[in-house]
């Protein structure tokens, strides 16, 4: 643990929170209907969703600005969603977790190990996309194709660098993950007549599978379903007048949490499962 440099931890957090403020833009702009969809970089600056005033750089500091402005737009004084600092804090922590995963081999003979930087880049990108799609799914009950396609391509490119997974492993993870979830969705829709899963969730498993392989994809579906069930039943218990069959939940965030657990400690989970520990 002496390899973990405290300054690097702080730097990883700040870097993550800056990416988090970009994720807030994605979360806001990606689900917009096409006619009012601004492209992600147009305008290239942040605007207030209420009055469309340009947000000045000094009011756009991740996490801090929200609290300095007391959660209100400087121009129109409308409330800024608490989601903005939450996403920035979460992304900061995601960056720290990705850094901790590679910190043991970040330096070899006092030189920066390129492989650690590459691992950090792909792991953090994975986690950042999980955060973005979770917040979009929670609010809009959709997972944008753009995120699943970019994620899947990153997973495929990553196999070129990583020693623990081949291109074939990644494709197998995508096919088994997406296929299994598609079979579950098909079963519920045709046999039970419950429209429980969207194709967005199936495509999400294609993305996650490309990063975590077959075992990781099955783990993600199993743990994601378990988490979703626990929360659904807890929600049902609180809201008992609701019909459980109509109790709609976004499944994406649970798959995202399970996939994130696996990308961070999957090697240990796999070793434990196969009796290696
Ligand atoms: Zn405003």
Boltz pocket constraint, residues with backbone or C-beta under 6 A from the ligand:
constraints:
  - pocket:
      binder: B
      contacts: [[A, 48], [A, 49], [A, 50], [A, 51], [A, 52], [A, 53], [A, 73], [A, 74], [A, 75], [A, 76], [A, 77], [A, 78]]
      max_distance: 6.0
